[in-house]
Amino acid sequence: MKFNNDWDTLFQQEIQKNYFKEINLFLEQEYKEKEIYPEKENIFRALLTTPLEKTKVVILGQDPYHGPGQAQGYSFSVPADFPLPPSLKNIYKEIEQEYGVSLSRNGDLSDWAKQGVLLLNTVLTVQRSKPLSHAKIGWQTFTNEVLKTINKKEGAVVFLLWGAKAQEAMKYIDNPNHLVLTSPHPSPFSCHRGFFGNNHFKTANDYLIKHNETPIEWF
């Protein structure tokens, strides 16, 4: 597969490696025998939509939604005709609070992706109704390489790392041009412990403006 953007260099390098060949063999069987999300053609959708050169913000999720039709290949995003998942509802609440607006948007975040927000899950596939079922097949080896590649970028990038799992990525981000923002996860179980009020969306945009980058239109 080709992305026809600057992620191709990394992708072509990684697919030659044994761990990636093993992922491919495993998934070939899984897609034949079980319901796996997202659709095959959407596994790498985040990288297809948001080239490295255009990446300004990274929002790191865990693994895709495991309900039918929800997973699109972007972290936290669902198709426009789906109800908002609880974490995304809380993300929107935080944006409303920061900007003093009332949001009336659906759950499709592809407009963020097109503006340079890389909506990356650390694990890129999942079996229906079995969260984290593909957490041990090697995806993190690939997504960590993605993070390391972004870390080398000269232009400013803001990393939004919500929750302990996402914060494990901090070890790959040491470039002084970049900003790392951390808080609890927006899930209903942890959002009141510091996700609400984290001011990440405004802080990210302020940082981009300061570094002569166009801010993200969050709403």
C-alpha positions in Angstrom: 0.0 0.0 0.0 1.1 3.6 -0.7 0.0 6.7 1.2 1.2 9.1 -1.6 2.5 11.4 1.1 5.6 11.7 3.2 4.6 8.8 5.5 5.6 6.5 2.7 9.3 6.5 3.6 8.6 5.2 7.2 5.9 2.8 6.1 8.0 1.2 3.3 10.8 0.8 5.8 8.6 -0.8 8.5 6.7 -3.2 6.3 10.0 -5.0 5.5 10.5 -5.8 9.2 9.6 -9.1 10.8 7.2 -7.7 13.4 5.2 -6.0 10.6 5.1 -9.2 8.5 3.7 -11.0 11.6 1.0 -8.3 12.1 0.0 -8.8 8.4 -0.2 -12.5 8.7 -2.2 -12.3 11.9 -4.7 -9.8 10.5 -5.1 -11.7 7.2 -6.5 -14.6 9.3 -8.5 -12.3 11.7 -10.3 -10.4 9.0 -11.3 -13.8 7.4 -12.6 -15.4 10.5 -13.8 -12.5 12.8 -15.3 -9.1 12.7 -12.4 -6.7 12.9 -12.5 -2.9 13.0 -11.9 -0.6 11.3 -12.4 -1.8 7.7 -9.0 -2.9 6.2 -8.8 0.2 4.0 -9.1 2.5 7.0 -6.4 1.0 9.3 -3.9 3.7 8.3 -6.5 6.4 7.6 -4.9 8.9 10.1 -1.6 8.8 8.2 -3.3 8.9 4.8 -5.2 12.1 5.8 -2.6 13.9 7.8 0.9 13.9 6.2 3.9 14.3 8.4 4.7 17.6 6.9 1.3 19.0 7.9 1.1 17.4 11.4 0.8 20.2 13.9 -1.1 18.4 16.7 -1.1 14.8 17.8 -4.1 13.4 19.8 -3.1 9.9 20.9 -5.8 7.3 21.6 -5.6 3.7 22.7 -7.3 1.4 20.2 -10.3 1.7 17.8 -13.9 1.6 18.9 -15.1 -2.0 19.1 -18.8 -1.5 18.1 -20.1 -2.1 14.6 -19.5 0.8 12.2 -17.9 3.1 14.8 -14.2 2.9 14.0 -13.0 5.1 11.2 -9.2 4.9 11.6 -9.0 8.1 13.6 -8.7 8.3 17.4 -11.9 9.4 19.2 -13.8 10.0 16.0 -17.0 8.3 14.8 -19.0 8.6 11.6 -21.4 11.6 11.4 -24.5 9.5 11.8 -23.4 7.8 15.1 -24.2 9.1 18.6 -21.3 10.8 20.3 -19.2 8.3 22.5 -18.8 9.4 26.1 -15.1 10.5 25.8 -15.8 12.6 22.7 -18.8 14.2 24.5 -16.4 15.3 27.2 -13.8 16.5 24.7 -16.5 18.7 23.2 -17.6 19.9 26.7 -14.0 21.0 27.3 -13.8 22.9 24.0 -17.1 24.6 24.9 -15.8 25.6 28.3 -12.5 26.9 26.9 -14.0 29.0 24.1 -17.4 29.9 25.7 -19.3 28.4 22.7 -22.1 25.9 22.3 -20.9 23.1 20.0 -23.3 21.5 17.6 -21.1 19.2 15.6 -21.3 15.4 15.0 -18.6 13.0 16.0 -16.7 12.9 12.7 -13.3 14.5 13.3 -12.0 14.3 9.7 -12.0 18.1 9.5 -9.4 18.2 12.4 -7.3 15.5 10.6 -7.3 17.6 7.4 -6.1 20.7 9.4 -3.0 18.8 10.7 -4.3 17.0 13.8 -3.0 13.5 13.7 -5.7 11.3 15.3 -3.5 8.3 16.1 -4.4 5.2 18.1 -1.4 3.3 19.5 -3.2 0.0 18.5 -4.7 0.2 15.0 -7.2 -2.7 14.9 -9.6 -4.5 17.3 -12.0 -7.4 17.3 -15.7 -6.6 17.7 -16.8 -6.2 21.4 -13.3 -7.0 22.6 -11.4 -3.9 23.6 -7.6 -4.2 23.5 -7.9 -7.6 21.8 -5.1 -6.6 19.4 -3.0 -4.8 22.0 -0.3 -7.4 21.9 0.2 -8.1 18.2 2.9 -5.5 17.7 1.1 -2.3 16.6 2.9 -0.2 19.2 6.2 -1.0 17.6 4.9 0.7 14.5 3.1 3.6 16.1 6.1 4.4 18.3 8.1 4.8 15.1 5.5 7.2 13.9 5.9 9.2 17.2 9.7 9.1 16.9 9.5 10.4 13.3 7.2 13.3 14.4 9.6 14.1 17.2 12.4 14.8 14.6 10.3 17.5 12.9 11.7 21.0 13.0 8.3 22.8 13.0 6.3 23.0 16.2 4.0 20.1 17.1 1.7 19.9 20.1 1.1 16.4 21.6 -2.1 15.9 23.6 -1.6 12.9 25.8 -4.6 12.1 27.9 -4.4 9.2 30.4 -1.6 7.0 31.6 -1.5 4.9 28.4 -1.0 7.9 26.1 1.5 9.4 28.4 3.8 6.4 27.9 4.6 8.1 24.6 6.5 10.9 26.4 9.7 8.9 26.3 9.7 9.4 22.5 9.2 13.1 22.6 12.2 15.2 23.6 12.5 17.8 20.8 12.4 21.3 22.4 10.4 22.6 19.4 7.4 20.6 20.5 5.0 21.0 23.4 3.6 18.0 25.4 0.4 18.5 27.2 -0.9 15.8 29.6 -4.0 15.3 31.7 -6.3 12.5 32.8 -8.3 10.8 30.0 -11.7 12.3 28.9 -13.5 9.1 29.7 -16.4 9.5 32.3 -14.3 7.5 34.8 -11.5 10.1 34.9 -12.6 13.4 33.2 -13.4 15.0 36.6 -9.9 14.4 37.8 -8.3 17.0 35.6 -9.4 16.6 32.0 -12.1 19.2 32.5 -10.3 22.5 32.8 -7.0 21.4 31.2 -7.3 24.2 28.6 -5.4 22.0 26.1 -7.2 23.2 23.0 -6.5 26.9 23.6 -3.0 26.2 24.8 -2.3 24.1 21.7 -3.5 26.9 19.4 -1.6 29.6 21.4 1.6 27.6 20.9 1.0 27.1 17.2 0.3 30.9 16.7 3.5 31.7 18.7 5.4 29.5 16.2 3.8 31.0 13.1 1.5 28.1 12.5 -2.2 28.4 11.6 -4.3 27.4 14.7 -6.8 24.6 14.5 -10.5 25.3 14.1 -11.8 23.0 16.8 -15.5 23.9 16.2 
